[in-house]
């Protein structure tokens, strides 16, 4: 999932620093005012995030703990600690941090989104869906398309194609040029057997930039389903030329975010 590309940034993305002392707003990706953090806490939280991305997990945890000591009520600190725990393979404690973040900011869209993704990974699809629905109701959440994408991806993995399409279309209404949403809608429509709609969403995605190997593979399958062998062969040649080492997944249902 885009949690996949964004979940590691979600807690830090909107944190603003100030040149003075005292406290400053910490907005997360929600864009609103859910919590406040001290400058010291923000500095340690950003360092924790940077260390985590560099693979220096011991340093990351040290800085996260410092941020927690100075700002024990910050849900963003809990999110980053959860991400670090995940990377350490400590899933139980990661889940506890995400749950604590929701307790501290029960209406914050970015917090709900992260916990929903976590629950989806654990197979708790219904609980995850409920949190995604709450996340997009946050009026301060400025990146709702991310929650819609994750919700759609989770529903798709659970075989709930209509629910997945509903979420993804809502995301496209907010961000009509989002390549990940368009690509996922192409996948959903393909699985529904609506090859014309799948082709249309793929073409919209393709117009935004060169597709990945997975997308070219999807295009092959879409055109095969639509009965256009010429187009299927054209995409297959592109796939073989651009990604000669690509191996298609064994089964659709096994794809992971």
Order of alpha helices (4+ residues) and beta strands (2+ residues): beta-beta-alpha-alpha-alpha-alpha-alpha-alpha-alpha-alpha-alpha-alpha-alpha-alpha
